[in-house]
Amino acid sequence: MDTGLSVDEIYQILEGEIVSLEIKPGEMLSENTLCKRFSISRTPVRSALQRLEQNRFVQIIPHKGTIVTPINLHIANQLIYQRVAVESMVFRDFVKVCTPPEAEQARYRLRMLEEAGAKRHEPGPFDINDFLHRDLAMHEIWFRSTDKMYLWEQLIKPDADYSRFIRLDIVGARNVPDVLENHQEMMQIIDTKNLDAIEPLMMQHLYGGIRRLGGKIFSDEYREYFE
């Protein structure tokens, strides 16, 4: 029976599962399996897969099938570079004109992030998406306050390489102590208006995944995840 799901809905579900690493790099996606899963005909499934290919999440190989692409570390690294450049400028502009209410809003977002981070000590799996959402919520404040939301929306748009690399860094909550410390330092910069500290901190914060994962990128654990 046809569930009535649109191509866009199927795309969003599959993109979300690929970005969150529920569907891992190198896995095959079967049209037949997806048709059964979504109780839908082949045409919308095929359209969704073609769109995923256009956005570099999968590769459709004729006579073989659809395979989830590996993470291109070179592209992820360039997007980190871009974000350091853009966010350093936006955060600088924010710190210069930040009002007391805006500072308190940032402090509140920091507390929310700290609460999420503390849950890594609790039994059960750590909620990666909740932690990342609260992380981004603090950064969004300076983009919104400086009227740079178009830039922000471009930076956080799901990307086949950068989005998956970020989540790989969060797996097992290994990045939580560093991320919390970095955000606490951002709050100190807002309070003290120490503009000279901005770019070094953004470099440390946004390149943190490269530093933390290090040689693991080339280890047996993750070798097949990367090109």
N, C-alpha and C positions, 0 to 999 in steps of 0.2 A: 504493500500500500504506500502511495506517495505521501510523504510527510508535508510536502508543500514548502520545504526549505528552499530559499533562493540561492543562486550562485554566490552572492555576497555573504550569506550566512555560512555556507559550507566553507568558503574561503577563510572567513574569520576564525572558524573553529579550527581548521587545519593549521593556519598561520600561528594561532595561539599555542597549539600543541607543539609545533616545530620550535617556536621561539622559547618556550618553557622547557624544551628538551625532553618532553614526554615522548615525542617522536624524534629519535636521535639521528645525527648525520650518518649517512650511509644506508639507512633503512629504506626498504622498497615500499611504495604505496601502490596497492592493487586497486584498479578501477572496480573490479567485481566486488572486492571486500568493502570498498567505500559505498558502493551502491546498496549493498545489503545493510551496512551500518546505518546509513541515512534513510533507508527505505525510499530510494529515489532512482530515477532513470540515469542512464549513462551520460546523457548530454550535459546536465548541469555539473556533474562530477568532473567530466572532462574539461569543461570551461573553467572550473575552479582550479584545477591542476595547471592549466595553461597560464592562468593569472599568477599562480605561485611560481611558475617557471620564469615569467616576465620579471618578477621581483627577486629572483635568484634563490628562492627557498628550495626549489627542486629542479631536477633535470629530467626531461622526458626523452628517453632513449628508444628510438623506433625498434619494434620487434622484441623489445626487452622489458620495458616498463618505466615507471617513474621512481627515481631515487632521490632521497633528500640530500641536498648538497653538503659538502664539508664546509667548515668555517674557513674563510679566507683571512688569515691573520694580518696580511698586508693591508687589506681594506679596513679591517677593524682598527688597526693602528692609525691609519689616516683619519678615520672618523673621531678617534680619541684626540688626535692633534687638532682637528677642527673644533671640537668641543672645548678644549683647553683655551684656544684663542678667543672664541666667541664668549664663553662664560666668564673668562677673566675680565673682559671689557665690560660685560653687563653687570657683573658683581661689583666692579669698581664704581660704575655709575650709580648703582644702588647704595653702596656704602656712603658715597659723598652726600646723598640727599635723604638718606633713610630717616624717617620720622620715628618718634618713640613708639607709636602704635604698631608700625611695621616691624620694628625691632622685637616687640613683644610677640607678634605673630610668628616671627622666625624662631623665637625662643620656645613657643608652644609646639611648633613643628619639630623642633629638636627633641623636646620631651616625648612626643609621640614616637619618634624614631628610637629613642632610648628604650621606651617601653617594648617596642617590637623586638629590639635587639636582646633584651633581657629574656625573652621567651626561648632563646637558644638553649638555655639551661633546663627547660622543662621537658618532661617525657614526650615522646612522639616526634614526628617530622617537623622541621623548622619551616615556617611559611615564607618561602622565598619571595613570592609575589607581594605579600603584605609589606615585607621589609623594603623591597624596592620601591613600592608605591609611596611609602612614607619618606624614603630618601628623596625621591623626585619632588615630593610635595614641598620640601624645604627649598630646593633649588628654584622651583617655579615662582616663589615669592619675588625674587629679584627680577625675573623676566616680566612678571605681571606689573610690578611697581614701576618699572621703567618703560612700560608699553612696548615690550619686545616679545609678545606672545606668539607672533608668527614664527619668529626664530626658534622659540621654545618648542613649538609644535613640530617643526622640521627636525629638531635635534632628537626628540623622543619618538619619532615615527619608527615603527618596527622595521628593523634592518636584518637581513639574513646573516650578517657577520657580526656586527657590533652587539645587537640585542642578545644573540646566543652566547657571545663571549662574556657579557656581563653576568648572565645567569650561571654560566659555568663557574665563574669566580665566587658566586654566592653559595654554590652547592656545599652542604655540610656547615654552613654559616662561617666558613673560614675567613670571610672578609669583614665580619661584623665589628671586631675590636678596632681595626684600622678605620673603617667608615665612621664609626661613632666618634673616634678621636678627631678625624678630619672635620666633621660637622661641628664639634665643640670648638675647634679652632676657627671655623667660619664665624661662629657666634662671637668669639673674642674679637675678631677683626671688625665685625659690625659695631661692637661696643666701644672699641678703642679707635676705630677709623684708621687702622694701620694699613694704608694702601700698599706699601712695599711688600707686605706679606702675601698679597693676593695671588700673584702668578705662581710663586713657588708652591703654595698650598694646592692650587688647582692642578698643577703638574703632578704633585704627589698623589692627590686624590684620584684623578681621572686615569693616571697610568698605574694605579695600584694593582689592577688585575694582572697586568703584564708582570709586575714585580712578584705578586703572590703566587701566580701559577708557575712562572719561571720554567724550569726544566720539565715540569709535569706536562707541558704542551707536547713534548716530544717523547713522553713515556708511553709504555704499553697501555696505560689506563686511558689516555686521550689521543693517542697517535692517529686513530682513524677519524677523529672529530675534525681534524684540520687538513687543509690541502698540503 
